[in-house]
Amino acid sequence: MLARVFSCALIGLEGALVEVEVDISPGLPSFTIVGLPDAAVQEARERVRAAIRNSGFSFPRKRITVNLAPADLKKAGPSYDLPIALAILMSSGQTKRDVSDTLLLGELSLDGSLRHTNGILPMVALAREKNMASVIVPEADANEASLVEGINITPFNNLREMCERLSSGDALECYLHPARYDDCDPPDYSIDLAHIKGQEHIKRALEIAAAGAHNLIMAGPPGSGKTLLARALPSILPAMTRDEALEATNIYSISGLLPKNKPLMLNRPFRAPHYTISNAGLVGGGSWPKPGEISLSHRGVLFLDELPEFGQSRLELLRQPLEDKTVTISRARGSVSFPANFMLVGAMNPCPCGFYNDPVNACSCSAYAISRYQQRLSGPFSDRIDIFVNAPHVNYDKLTSERPGEPSQSVQKRVSQARQCQLERFKSHHRIANAEMAAQEIGIFCHTDDPARDLLKEGMRQLHLSARAFHRILKLSRTIADLDESDTIKAHHVAEAIQYRPRQMI
């Protein structure tokens, strides 16, 4: 007897419908899975066999053939356990129910219980897109699955419970406690700008970067607070919109990094990989590509501490994602694209010893060593940085000052107002922040007065700026004007933007 049910495969961040066919025929006992399964799917044979027996059913001692169609699509992961088990029980006549309008997802334990499965969110979204009536998921994934509106979610704890419900003929009950964006608690941050003494000009640069999602690099001697300032950045970033939260949740769901009991990510991602990370770990990869750190930073911050230590080859890999806000990984079996719309924040020393131009400590590096160290940041890479600031040594008076700094909450309020202005500006252009503007949009939204145009012209002439640098200055000026609640970019907005341009330190 032949039985058919539906499951889902993941290709990058997108789901693809998979038809699970099971045929049980007379012959020597065997259990074969075909349809380009990986090792985890092949191992489903033993999990399914034990789960069926331990759930009180009999496992057919016949020739069992499982086909996962389409056959040319690679099937990976343990999410096919549940549909294979149900199709075997249907084919052997141990349960009867038409589930042609239902998507089944879930990994089985040997005792028949259902375990958490990665990638539930995009797979449920596919079911809604294919107009399926319901999705059966493990109880542990019910909250995450319920983020997709417009489709019934039915969770179960184990295989036995699911089969009894299906055999009863009763309608599948919808999950009654769906997760909603508005019901989630706001994020809590451990580092506040008010706790950081001095470096007021860097705090201003962080505010501008947060308001327009601009890339930023801090350079200074060891102990000047660069890492602490970078880790305080999430506390002033605007809250994620629902669409942004779902985008980030989608990536973390596929990667298996979604926090337990938190089906929806509200905190903007903050990723800080070590400089020993591999190329595949940074941009994504593998025989079947998975998201890397730049995609895990989507809609958040990618912080690279000790920036030159990453090496020029790895930093060059960031050039295309910084410009296109996406990364495409090509393999012999095909190409996969992942979103990579992140803020790059880097911290670096000006030289190998860290004390070049420091008024307190003498530098022990030769001119050649300093030049070679700084050349790890190539011109094309530096050209993609909007803000470059120096972090000088913090003196005793500032460290012991009892004058409180401005709290992150106040800064975040200004940043959120500026970002809201940008959301209104770009609502018909599919953008969120000024840093995402394309050349044609710069001409539409970056209106300058005459003094600002004269300053831009002089800056281009004296600093020998590239066309990309010119556009980035305009986008940064637009953000500064938004913080100033000005519709027109004025000369002092342009002047502040120009002073943040990357420059040679020697």
LUMVO-863300 format. One record per residue (C-alpha): x, y, z; residue in three letters; residue number from 0. Coordinates in pm, 1 decimal, padded with zeros to 6 digits. Last residue first. Example, Ala and Ser with C-alpha at 12.3 -4.5 7.8 and 13.67 -1.06 7.14 Angstrom:
# LUMVO-863300
{r {01367.0 -00106.0 00714.0} SER 1}
{r {01230.0 -00450.0 00780.0} ALA 0}
This chain:
# LUMVO-863300
{r {05108.3 05816.1 00948.0} ILE 505}
{r {04746.8 05770.4 01058.6} MET 504}
{r {04603.8 05769.4 00706.7} GLN 503}
{r {04246.0 05884.2 00694.1} ARG 502}
{r {03899.0 05735.6 00703.0} PRO 501}
{r {03627.9 06005.6 00668.0} ARG 500}
{r {03470.1 06119.4 00995.0} TYR 499}
{r {03576.0 06483.0 00947.4} GLN 498}
{r {03380.4 06490.8 00621.8} ILE 497}
{r {03051.4 06406.2 00796.6} ALA 496}
{r {03094.1 06687.0 01049.7} GLU 495}
{r {03159.7 06940.4 00773.8} ALA 494}
{r {02863.3 06812.7 00570.5} VAL 493}
{r {02624.6 06867.1 00862.1} HIS 492}
{r {02782.9 07208.7 00929.7} HIS 491}
{r {02720.7 07310.0 00566.9} ALA 490}
{r {02353.4 07221.8 00565.8} LYS 489}
{r {02158.1 06916.1 00450.8} ILE 488}
{r {01793.8 07017.6 00417.7} THR 487}
{r {01496.4 06865.2 00600.7} ASP 486}
{r {01652.4 06936.1 00940.8} SER 485}
{r {01557.7 06749.9 01258.0} GLU 484}
{r {01920.9 06776.4 01383.3} ASP 483}
{r {01933.2 06398.5 01414.6} LEU 482}
{r {01794.4 06385.2 01060.4} ASP 481}
{r {02062.2 06633.1 00946.1} ALA 480}
{r {02333.2 06405.1 01088.1} ILE 479}
{r {02174.5 06114.0 00899.7} THR 478}
{r {02164.4 06308.2 00570.9} ARG 477}
{r {02527.1 06409.7 00621.5} SER 476}
{r {02618.4 06039.6 00651.7} LEU 475}
{r {02437.3 05966.3 00326.6} LYS 474}
{r {02609.1 06259.4 00154.6} LEU 473}
{r {02950.3 06157.4 00285.2} ILE 472}
{r {02884.3 05802.9 00163.9} ARG 471}
{r {02799.3 05929.2 -00182.2} HIS 470}
{r {03126.1 06124.9 -00207.2} PHE 469}
{r {03323.8 05828.2 -00071.6} ALA 468}
{r {03175.3 05605.7 -00342.3} ARG 467}
{r {03261.7 05862.8 -00610.0} ALA 466}
{r {03620.0 05865.7 -00482.8} SER 465}
{r {03762.1 06146.4 -00268.0} LEU 464}
{r {04075.8 06338.7 -00361.8} HIS 463}
{r {04086.6 06501.5 -00016.0} LEU 462}
{r {04142.2 06857.3 -00143.1} GLN 461}
{r {03917.1 06855.7 -00447.9} ARG 460}
{r {03635.0 06641.6 -00307.6} MET 459}
{r {03635.4 06847.7 00012.4} GLY 458}
{r {03619.4 07172.3 -00184.2} GLU 457}
{r {03319.2 07050.5 -00381.9} LYS 456}
{r {03147.2 06923.3 -00068.6} LEU 455}
{r {03203.2 07257.9 00104.5} LEU 454}
{r {03055.3 07447.8 -00191.4} ASP 453}
{r {02754.0 07216.1 -00194.0} ARG 452}
{r {02700.1 07269.8 00179.2} ALA 451}
{r {02720.7 07648.7 00136.6} PRO 450}
{r {02458.7 07629.9 -00143.8} ASP 449}
{r {02200.3 07417.9 00043.4} ASP 448}
{r {02193.4 07040.7 00014.2} THR 447}
{r {01911.3 06799.9 -00077.7} HIS 446}
{r {01994.2 06435.1 -00003.5} CYS 445}
{r {01658.3 06265.5 -00063.9} PHE 444}
{r {01613.8 06236.4 -00440.5} ILE 443}
{r {01973.4 06238.8 -00561.9} GLY 442}
{r {02071.5 05995.4 -00286.3} ILE 441}
{r {01786.4 05772.7 -00401.2} GLU 440}
{r {01939.9 05738.0 -00748.2} GLN 439}
{r {02277.9 05640.1 -00598.7} ALA 438}
{r {02133.1 05370.3 -00369.9} ALA 437}
{r {02039.3 05438.3 -00008.1} MET 436}
{r {02109.4 05161.6 00243.9} GLU 435}
{r {02315.5 05380.5 00479.1} ALA 434}
{r {02013.2 05608.5 00520.7} ASN 433}
{r {01812.5 05339.9 00698.5} ALA 432}
{r {01511.3 05113.6 00637.9} ILE 431}
{r {01483.8 05074.1 00262.1} ARG 430}
{r {01212.7 04916.0 00046.0} HIS 429}
{r {01167.2 05236.2 -00161.7} HIS 428}
{r {00799.8 05316.4 -00093.9} SER 427}
{r {00841.4 05349.6 00284.8} LYS 426}
{r {01181.7 05515.2 00239.6} PHE 425}
{r {01113.9 05858.3 00387.6} ARG 424}
{r {00873.2 05732.9 00653.3} GLU 423}
{r {01124.8 05472.8 00768.0} LEU 422}
{r {01394.7 05740.1 00761.8} GLN 421}
{r {01198.2 05968.6 00993.4} CYS 420}
{r {01146.5 05672.0 01225.5} GLN 419}
{r {01523.5 05618.5 01225.4} ARG 418}
{r {01581.8 05979.9 01334.3} ALA 417}
{r {01324.3 05950.8 01612.7} GLN 416}
{r {01473.3 05618.8 01722.1} SER 415}
{r {01822.8 05768.0 01738.1} VAL 414}
{r {01701.9 06060.6 01946.2} ARG 413}
{r {01527.1 05824.7 02192.0} LYS 412}
{r {01826.1 05591.8 02192.6} GLN 411}
{r {02048.4 05874.8 02313.3} VAL 410}
{r {01819.7 05940.6 02608.2} SER 409}
{r {01797.0 05569.3 02695.4} GLN 408}
{r {02172.8 05526.4 02665.2} SER 407}
{r {02230.2 05754.6 02960.9} PRO 406}
{r {02417.5 06085.1 02922.5} GLU 405}
{r {02723.8 06078.4 03145.1} GLY 404}
{r {02718.5 06144.3 03516.6} PRO 403}
{r {02963.7 06399.1 03660.3} ARG 402}
{r {03149.6 06218.4 03936.7} GLU 401}
{r {03480.1 06248.7 03751.3} SER 400}
{r {03733.9 05984.6 03849.0} THR 399}
{r {03798.1 05851.9 03497.1} LEU 398}
{r {03784.6 06199.2 03345.5} LYS 397}
{r {04042.8 06340.2 03587.5} ASP 396}
{r {04270.6 06037.0 03549.6} TYR 395}
{r {04318.1 06068.4 03174.9} ASN 394}
{r {04159.2 05863.5 02896.6} VAL 393}
{r {04407.5 05779.5 02616.3} HIS 392}
{r {04274.3 05874.2 02274.4} PRO 391}
{r {04008.1 05692.7 02070.9} ALA 390}
{r {04038.0 05810.5 01711.5} ASN 389}
{r {03731.0 05805.1 01490.2} VAL 388}
{r {03649.3 05670.4 01142.2} PHE 387}
{r {03290.4 05686.5 01023.6} ILE 386}
{r {03145.6 05584.1 00686.0} ASP 385}
{r {03365.4 05281.4 00615.3} ILE 384}
{r {03330.5 05144.8 00261.8} ARG 383}
{r {03635.1 05337.4 00138.0} ASP 382}
{r {03840.0 05162.9 00406.4} SER 381}
{r {03779.7 04828.2 00231.4} PHE 380}
{r {03869.3 04966.0 -00113.1} PRO 379}
{r {04186.2 05129.0 00031.4} GLY 378}
{r {04305.1 04813.5 00202.9} SER 377}
{r {04309.8 04763.7 00579.0} LEU 376}
{r {04609.9 04533.5 00627.6} ARG 375}
{r {04803.6 04840.6 00516.7} GLN 374}
{r {04792.6 04971.1 00873.5} GLN 373}
{r {05024.1 04698.8 01001.1} TYR 372}
{r {05266.5 04735.1 00710.4} ARG 371}
{r {05291.5 05110.2 00765.2} SER 370}
{r {05348.7 05072.2 01139.4} ILE 369}
{r {05611.1 04802.1 01088.8} ALA 368}
{r {05791.2 05012.1 00825.0} TYR 367}
{r {05792.3 05320.9 01048.0} ALA 366}
{r {05949.0 05114.7 01323.5} SER 365}
{r {05749.2 05022.9 01632.9} CYS 364}
{r {05844.5 05104.8 01994.4} SER 363}
{r {05581.5 05376.6 02047.0} CYS 362}
{r {05625.6 05588.0 02360.8} ALA 361}
{r {05347.3 05592.1 02617.2} ASN 360}
{r {05160.2 05899.2 02744.8} VAL 359}
{r {05109.2 06124.5 02441.1} PRO 358}
{r {05007.3 05830.8 02214.2} ASP 357}
{r {05105.1 05902.0 01852.8} ASN 356}
{r {05172.5 05528.2 01797.7} TYR 355}
{r {05102.4 05341.4 02120.2} PHE 354}
{r {04943.0 05012.1 02012.1} GLY 353}
{r {05253.6 04792.1 01999.8} CYS 352}
{r {05158.1 04664.7 01653.1} PRO 351}
{r {05040.4 05009.8 01531.9} CYS 350}
{r {04729.5 05232.2 01537.8} PRO 349}
{r {04538.3 04980.6 01750.4} ASN 348}
{r {04206.1 04858.9 01620.2} MET 347}
{r {03834.3 04845.4 01686.5} ALA 346}
{r {03577.8 04768.7 01416.4} GLY 345}
{r {03202.6 04816.7 01388.3} VAL 344}
{r {03029.3 04686.2 01076.8} LEU 343}
{r {02656.8 04752.8 01076.9} MET 342}
{r {02467.2 04467.8 00914.9} PHE 341}
{r {02253.7 04392.2 00609.5} ASN 340}
{r {02384.5 04045.5 00528.6} ALA 339}
{r {02094.3 03846.5 00381.3} PRO 338}
{r {02185.2 03494.5 00262.8} PHE 337}
{r {02203.2 03373.6 -00095.5} SER 336}
{r {02251.5 03009.3 -00195.7} VAL 335}
{r {02408.6 02884.5 -00517.5} SER 334}
{r {02402.6 02537.1 -00669.6} GLY 333}
{r {02527.3 02180.2 -00633.9} ARG 332}
{r {02885.0 02267.8 -00734.9} ALA 331}
{r {02888.3 02543.5 -00472.5} ARG 330}
{r {02823.0 02915.7 -00481.8} SER 329}
{r {02771.9 03130.3 -00173.3} ILE 328}
{r {02592.7 03459.4 -00233.1} THR 327}
{r {02614.3 03734.1 00028.8} VAL 326}
{r {02366.7 04018.3 00078.5} THR 325}
{r {02379.7 04383.2 00183.1} LYS 324}
{r {02520.6 04473.0 -00163.1} ASP 323}
{r {02799.0 04712.0 -00056.7} GLU 322}
{r {02905.4 04572.2 00279.6} LEU 321}
{r {02841.8 04219.3 00147.6} PRO 320}
{r {03084.8 04281.2 -00144.9} GLN 319}
{r {03368.0 04423.7 00064.4} ARG 318}
{r {03345.0 04176.6 00351.5} LEU 317}
{r {03561.0 03910.8 00183.8} LEU 316}
{r {03838.0 04170.8 00164.8} GLU 315}
{r {03852.6 04165.9 00544.0} LEU 314}
{r {03924.0 03793.7 00536.9} ARG 313}
{r {04214.8 03829.4 00290.9} SER 312}
{r {04356.5 04134.8 00469.2} GLN 311}
{r {04405.3 03956.8 00797.6} GLY 310}
{r {04170.3 03932.4 01092.3} PHE 309}
{r {04449.6 04079.1 01304.0} GLU 308}
{r {04391.5 04420.2 01142.6} PRO 307}
{r {04052.8 04450.4 01321.1} LEU 306}
{r {04159.6 04386.4 01680.2} GLU 305}
{r {03788.7 04361.2 01768.1} ASP 304}
{r {03551.2 04296.1 01480.0} LEU 303}
{r {03196.5 04381.4 01585.8} PHE 302}
{r {02916.5 04279.0 01348.8} LEU 301}
{r {02609.0 04473.7 01457.8} VAL 300}
{r {02238.0 04420.6 01395.3} GLY 299}
{r {01984.3 04393.7 01114.9} ARG 298}
{r {02171.2 04083.4 00988.4} HIS 297}
{r {02455.7 03995.9 01228.5} SER 296}
{r {02389.8 03621.2 01188.2} LEU 295}
{r {02433.7 03686.3 00816.5} SER 294}
{r {02780.5 03837.7 00867.6} ILE 293}
{r {02868.6 03562.4 01114.9} GLU 292}
{r {02806.7 03284.9 00864.8} GLY 291}
{r {02482.1 03134.0 00738.2} PRO 290}
{r {02497.2 02767.7 00623.7} LYS 289}
{r {02596.4 02635.0 00282.7} PRO 288}
{r {02564.8 02260.1 00209.6} TRP 287}
{r {02927.4 02155.2 00162.3} SER 286}
{r {03010.7 02436.3 00404.3} GLY 285}
{r {02974.2 02809.8 00371.7} GLY 284}
{r {02901.9 03132.8 00551.8} GLY 283}
{r {03071.0 03473.9 00538.7} VAL 282}
{r {03269.7 03463.2 00864.5} LEU 281}
{r {03267.6 03095.0 00953.8} GLY 280}
{r {03342.8 03001.7 00592.6} ALA 279}
{r {03644.0 03235.5 00588.9} ASN 278}
{r {03769.8 03088.3 00915.0} SER 277}
{r {03762.0 03266.3 01251.2} ILE 276}
{r {04099.7 03332.2 01417.7} THR 275}
{r {04005.2 03700.4 01460.5} TYR 274}
{r {03748.3 03608.3 01723.0} HIS 273}
{r {03382.8 03667.5 01632.1} PRO 272}
{r {03182.5 03950.9 01793.5} ALA 271}
{r {02817.0 03925.6 01691.3} ARG 270}
{r {02554.3 04164.6 01820.9} PHE 269}
{r {02207.8 04077.4 01693.0} PRO 268}
{r {01933.6 04334.5 01758.7} ARG 267}
{r {01745.5 04223.2 02065.2} ASN 266}
{r {01381.1 04136.9 01992.2} LEU 265}
{r {01430.4 03784.7 01859.1} MET 264}
{r {01104.5 03590.2 01851.6} LEU 263}
{r {01055.8 03236.4 01982.7} PRO 262}
{r {01217.1 03314.4 02316.6} LYS 261}
{r {01166.6 03010.4 02544.7} ASN 260}
{r {01506.7 02879.2 02434.7} LYS 259}
{r {01721.9 03123.2 02242.9} PRO 258}
{r {01728.1 03073.1 01862.7} LEU 257}
{r {02072.4 02949.8 01761.7} LEU 256}
{r {01973.2 02646.1 01553.8} GLY 255}
{r {02111.9 02804.7 01236.7} SER 254}
{r {01776.9 02783.4 01057.5} ILE 253}
{r {01597.2 02945.2 01350.3} SER 252}
{r {01867.7 03209.9 01386.3} TYR 251}
{r {01820.7 03318.7 01025.7} ILE 250}
{r {01440.1 03330.3 01045.0} ASN 249}
{r {01449.4 03509.8 01380.6} THR 248}
{r {01657.7 03788.6 01224.3} ALA 247}
{r {01410.4 03836.2 00939.9} GLU 246}
{r {01113.5 03809.1 01178.2} LEU 245}
{r {01257.3 04079.4 01403.5} ALA 244}
{r {01320.8 04307.6 01105.6} GLU 243}
{r {00961.9 04264.7 00986.4} ASP 242}
{r {00826.1 04336.1 01335.5} ARG 241}
{r {01034.7 04650.8 01363.3} THR 240}
{r {01351.6 04627.6 01567.7} MET 239}
{r {01398.6 04874.0 01849.1} ALA 238}
{r {01637.1 05157.2 01772.5} PRO 237}
{r {02005.9 05111.2 01859.6} LEU 236}
{r {02123.3 05292.8 02172.6} ILE 235}
{r {02175.6 04989.7 02398.5} SER 234}
{r {02320.1 04786.7 02109.6} PRO 233}
{r {02619.5 05028.2 02095.5} LEU 232}
{r {02737.6 04963.1 02451.8} ALA 231}
{r {02948.8 04669.7 02334.8} ARG 230}
{r {03129.3 04899.5 02091.7} ALA 229}
{r {03201.3 05151.2 02365.3} LEU 228}
{r {03343.9 04878.7 02590.0} LEU 227}
{r {03563.5 04749.0 02307.6} THR 226}
{r {03706.5 05093.4 02229.9} LYS 225}
{r {03759.9 05198.2 02592.9} GLY 224}
{r {04107.8 05352.1 02575.9} SER 223}
{r {04270.0 05044.6 02730.7} GLY 222}
{r {04502.4 04967.0 02441.3} PRO 221}
{r {04585.1 05267.9 02221.3} PRO 220}
{r {04342.4 05405.5 01963.5} GLY 219}
{r {04146.1 05340.1 01647.9} ALA 218}
{r {03766.7 05316.9 01624.1} MET 217}
{r {03600.1 05202.8 01301.3} ILE 216}
{r {03237.2 05266.5 01202.2} LEU 215}
{r {02986.5 05143.5 00944.5} ASN 214}
{r {02659.5 05337.0 00921.4} HIS 213}
{r {02314.6 05214.7 01027.1} ALA 212}
{r {02171.5 05571.1 01000.6} GLY 211}
{r {02079.6 05651.1 01360.8} ALA 210}
{r {02318.2 05394.5 01509.8} ALA 209}
{r {02619.0 05538.6 01326.7} ALA 208}
{r {02524.5 05891.9 01427.4} ILE 207}
{r {02489.7 05793.3 01793.0} GLU 206}
{r {02814.3 05596.2 01780.9} LEU 205}
{r {02996.0 05901.1 01643.0} ALA 204}
{r {02857.9 06115.4 01926.7} ARG 203}
{r {02972.2 05854.3 02178.1} LYS 202}
{r {03312.4 05866.4 02009.7} ILE 201}
{r {03327.7 06244.5 02056.1} HIS 200}
{r {03236.3 06203.9 02423.2} GLU 199}
{r {03529.8 05972.0 02487.5} GLN 198}
{r {03513.1 06037.1 02864.2} GLY 197}
{r {03377.6 05800.5 03128.9} LYS 196}
{r {03160.2 05504.5 03029.6} ILE 195}
{r {02882.9 05411.2 03274.6} HIS 194}
{r {02636.3 05658.0 03119.9} ALA 193}
{r {02676.9 05478.0 02788.0} LEU 192}
{r {02499.3 05179.7 02939.2} ASP 191}
{r {02620.6 04818.7 02938.3} ILE 190}
{r {02394.1 04537.5 03067.1} SER 189}
{r {02115.9 04578.9 02813.0} TYR 188}
{r {01755.3 04456.5 02854.1} ASP 187}
{r {01532.3 04391.7 02553.7} PRO 186}
{r {01161.8 04481.3 02566.5} PRO 185}
{r {00923.7 04205.7 02681.6} ASP 184}
{r {00724.5 04030.6 02412.3} CYS 183}
{r {00347.4 04077.6 02376.6} ASP 182}
{r {00364.7 04322.3 02084.2} ASP 181}
{r {00559.8 04079.4 01864.4} TYR 180}
{r {00312.2 03797.2 01913.0} ARG 179}
{r {00358.3 03435.1 02011.8} ALA 178}
{r {00047.1 03222.2 01967.3} PRO 177}
{r {-00119.4 03074.2 02274.0} HIS 176}
{r {-00417.5 02868.9 02151.6} LEU 175}
{r {-00248.8 02631.8 01904.0} TYR 174}
{r {-00518.9 02520.4 01661.8} CYS 173}
{r {-00700.1 02193.6 01723.3} GLU 172}
{r {-00698.2 01934.0 01447.5} LEU 171}
{r {-01053.2 01839.2 01355.5} ALA 170}
{r {-01168.2 01508.2 01497.8} ASP 169}
{r {-01134.8 01191.8 01289.1} GLY 168}
{r {-01026.1 00988.6 01590.1} SER 167}
{r {-00741.5 00835.9 01389.0} SER 166}
{r {-00562.5 01171.8 01362.2} LEU 165}
{r {-00584.9 01240.9 01734.1} ARG 164}
{r {-00467.0 00889.9 01821.5} GLU 163}
{r {-00180.4 00920.1 01572.4} CYS 162}
{r {-00062.7 01250.9 01720.6} MET 161}
{r {-00070.9 01128.0 02080.8} GLU 160}
{r {00124.5 00813.8 01988.6} ARG 159}
{r {00392.6 01009.8 01797.7} LEU 158}
{r {00476.3 01238.5 02087.4} ASN 157}
{r {00433.7 01583.6 02237.3} ASN 156}
{r {00208.0 01732.3 01972.8} PHE 155}
{r {00163.0 02083.3 01832.6} PRO 154}
{r {-00110.3 02190.7 01585.7} THR 153}
{r {-00049.5 02524.9 01411.5} ILE 152}
{r {-00329.2 02659.9 01191.9} ASN 151}
{r {-00225.7 02906.2 00919.8} ILE 150}
{r {-00282.5 03280.0 00866.2} GLY 149}
{r {-00005.1 03418.3 01082.6} GLU 148}
{r {00348.8 03286.7 01100.9} VAL 147}
{r {00475.6 03363.5 01452.5} LEU 146}
{r {00281.1 03055.4 01564.2} SER 145}
{r {00564.1 02829.3 01445.9} ALA 144}
{r {00804.1 02978.6 01701.8} GLU 143}
{r {00558.2 02934.2 01986.6} ASN 142}
{r {00472.3 02576.8 01885.4} ALA 141}
{r {00833.8 02461.2 01856.6} ASP 140}
{r {00863.3 02273.2 02187.5} ALA 139}
{r {00525.6 02105.7 02127.3} GLU 138}
{r {00668.7 01942.1 01814.4} PRO 137}
{r {00505.9 02053.8 01486.8} VAL 136}
{r {00198.4 01964.7 01278.9} ILE 135}
{r {00115.3 02233.7 01022.2} VAL 134}
{r {-00232.8 02323.0 00902.6} SER 133}
{r {-00456.7 02403.7 00604.7} ALA 132}
{r {-00196.2 02428.5 00331.1} MET 131}
{r {-00218.2 02732.3 00105.2} ASN 130}
{r {00129.5 02679.9 -00049.2} LYS 129}
{r {00245.3 03017.3 00092.7} GLU 128}
{r {00110.8 02919.9 00434.7} ARG 127}
{r {00308.1 02595.5 00421.9} ALA 126}
{r {00617.4 02788.0 00308.8} LEU 125}
{r {00592.4 03016.5 00612.4} ALA 124}
{r {00576.1 02705.2 00831.0} VAL 123}
{r {00906.5 02591.0 00679.5} MET 122}
{r {01064.3 02935.6 00722.2} PRO 121}
{r {00977.1 02936.4 01097.5} LEU 120}
{r {01058.0 02573.3 01182.8} ILE 119}
{r {01423.2 02600.4 01077.1} GLY 118}
{r {01571.5 02380.8 01349.4} ASN 117}
{r {01365.9 02102.3 01506.6} THR 116}
{r {01288.0 02061.1 01876.3} HIS 115}
{r {01204.4 01704.6 01975.5} ARG 114}
{r {00896.4 01485.6 01943.4} LEU 113}
{r {00850.2 01184.3 02171.9} SER 112}
{r {00842.5 00834.5 02022.3} GLY 111}
{r {01063.4 00660.8 02278.9} ASP 110}
{r {01359.1 00659.3 02037.9} LEU 109}
{r {01326.1 01034.5 01998.1} SER 108}
{r {01165.8 01168.9 01684.4} LEU 107}
{r {01252.0 01488.7 01495.3} GLU 106}
{r {00965.3 01701.1 01369.5} GLY 105}
{r {00775.6 01853.3 01081.4} LEU 104}
{r {00451.1 01752.1 00910.9} LEU 103}
{r {00269.9 01978.2 00663.6} LEU 102}
{r {-00105.0 01921.3 00633.5} THR 101}
{r {-00340.3 01945.4 00332.5} ASP 100}
{r {-00278.4 01587.1 00216.2} SER 99}
{r {-00337.0 01463.9 00570.8} VAL 98}
{r {-00625.3 01224.9 00494.8} ASP 97}
{r {-00651.8 01005.8 00803.6} ARG 96}
{r {-00614.8 00636.3 00876.6} LYS 95}
{r {-00375.9 00481.6 01125.9} THR 94}
{r {-00237.5 00130.3 01159.2} GLN 93}
{r {-00306.5 00048.2 00793.9} GLY 92}
{r {00054.1 -00043.2 00703.3} SER 91}
{r {00078.2 00248.6 00458.4} SER 90}
{r {-00066.1 00488.2 00715.2} MET 89}
{r {00177.1 00374.0 00984.4} LEU 88}
{r {00468.7 00401.6 00740.0} ILE 87}
{r {00350.7 00748.4 00628.3} ALA 86}
{r {00331.3 00861.0 00992.3} LEU 85}
{r {00686.8 00746.6 01063.8} ALA 84}
{r {00827.1 00910.1 00749.3} ILE 83}
{r {00641.9 01237.6 00823.6} PRO 82}
{r {00776.5 01241.0 01182.5} LEU 81}
{r {01140.0 01160.3 01106.5} ASP 80}
{r {01172.1 01408.3 00816.1} TYR 79}
{r {01287.0 01694.6 01042.0} SER 78}
{r {01616.8 01511.2 01118.5} PRO 77}
{r {01844.0 01718.0 00893.3} GLY 76}
{r {01921.5 01729.4 00522.3} ALA 75}
{r {01738.6 01647.2 00200.3} LYS 74}
{r {01917.0 01741.9 -00122.8} LYS 73}
{r {01679.2 01816.6 -00410.3} LEU 72}
{r {01720.0 01596.9 -00720.1} ASP 71}
{r {01464.2 01338.3 -00600.1} ALA 70}
{r {01173.2 01580.9 -00577.8} PRO 69}
{r {01052.2 01388.0 -00385.4} ALA 68}
{r {01160.8 01193.3 -00078.6} LEU 67}
{r {01098.3 00824.5 -00147.3} ASN 66}
{r {01069.2 00571.4 00135.2} VAL 65}
{r {01076.8 00200.2 00047.8} THR 64}
{r {00977.5 -00060.9 00303.1} ILE 63}
{r {01014.6 -00433.9 00219.5} ARG 62}
{r {00837.5 -00623.1 00494.8} LYS 61}
{r {00855.4 -00674.5 00868.8} ARG 60}
{r {00616.2 -00385.7 00938.7} PRO 59}
{r {00686.8 -00208.3 01270.8} PHE 58}
{r {00409.6 -00271.5 01517.3} SER 57}
{r {00262.5 00017.5 01715.4} PHE 56}
{r {00279.6 00082.1 02089.8} GLY 55}
{r {00479.2 00405.7 02082.5} SER 54}
{r {00801.5 00219.4 02163.6} ASN 53}
{r {00771.4 00019.2 01841.5} ARG 52}
{r {00710.1 00321.7 01619.0} ILE 51}
{r {00984.6 00525.2 01787.4} ALA 50}
{r {01240.5 00241.1 01755.1} ALA 49}
{r {01186.7 00198.8 01379.0} ARG 48}
{r {01165.7 00575.9 01319.6} VAL 47}
{r {01495.1 00644.8 01499.9} ARG 46}
{r {01670.1 00356.3 01321.5} GLU 45}
{r {01555.1 00458.7 00974.2} ARG 44}
{r {01607.2 00828.7 01049.8} ALA 43}
{r {01980.9 00759.7 01027.4} GLU 42}
{r {01953.2 00799.4 00649.8} GLN 41}
{r {01805.4 01145.0 00703.1} VAL 40}
{r {02098.3 01251.3 00923.5} ALA 39}
{r {02348.3 01105.8 00672.5} ALA 38}
{r {02209.1 01308.1 00381.6} ASP 37}
{r {01909.9 01206.3 00170.7} PRO 36}
{r {01917.5 01237.3 -00213.1} LEU 35}
{r {01571.2 01092.0 -00283.3} GLY 34}
{r {01590.5 00736.1 -00152.6} VAL 33}
{r {01531.0 00582.0 00190.8} ILE 32}
{r {01542.0 00202.0 00220.0} THR 31}
{r {01410.8 -00020.1 00501.1} PHE 30}
{r {01435.5 -00392.7 00448.7} SER 29}
{r {01254.4 -00710.4 00555.4} PRO 28}
{r {01265.7 -00972.0 00274.1} LEU 27}
{r {00971.3 -00944.5 00043.5} GLY 26}
{r {00611.6 -00826.7 00026.8} PRO 25}
{r {00554.4 -00453.5 -00035.2} SER 24}
{r {00531.5 -00140.3 00179.8} ILE 23}
{r {00551.8 00184.5 -00017.7} ASP 22}
{r {00615.4 00518.1 00149.9} VAL 21}
{r {00609.0 00855.8 -00026.9} GLU 20}
{r {00724.7 01177.7 00142.2} VAL 19}
{r {00653.2 01478.9 -00079.6} GLU 18}
{r {00891.7 01766.1 -00010.6} VAL 17}
{r {00791.1 02133.1 -00037.6} LEU 16}
{r {01083.8 02376.2 -00051.9} ALA 15}
{r {01163.3 02629.2 00220.5} GLY 14}
{r {01379.8 02936.9 00181.6} GLU 13}
{r {01660.8 03063.0 00403.6} LEU 12}
{r {01935.7 02866.2 00229.3} GLY 11}
{r {01751.0 02578.4 00069.0} ILE 10}
{r {01546.2 02415.1 00343.4} LEU 9}
{r {01338.4 02100.5 00291.7} ALA 8}
{r {00973.7 02054.6 00389.7} CYS 7}
{r {00725.8 01777.8 00469.8} SER 6}
{r {00418.7 01634.9 00300.3} PHE 5}
{r {00243.8 01298.3 00329.8} VAL 4}
{r {00186.8 01011.5 00084.7} ARG 3}
{r {00099.0 00645.7 00146.2} ALA 2}
{r {00126.4 00346.8 -00091.1} LEU 1}
{r {00000.0 00000.0 00000.0} MET 0}
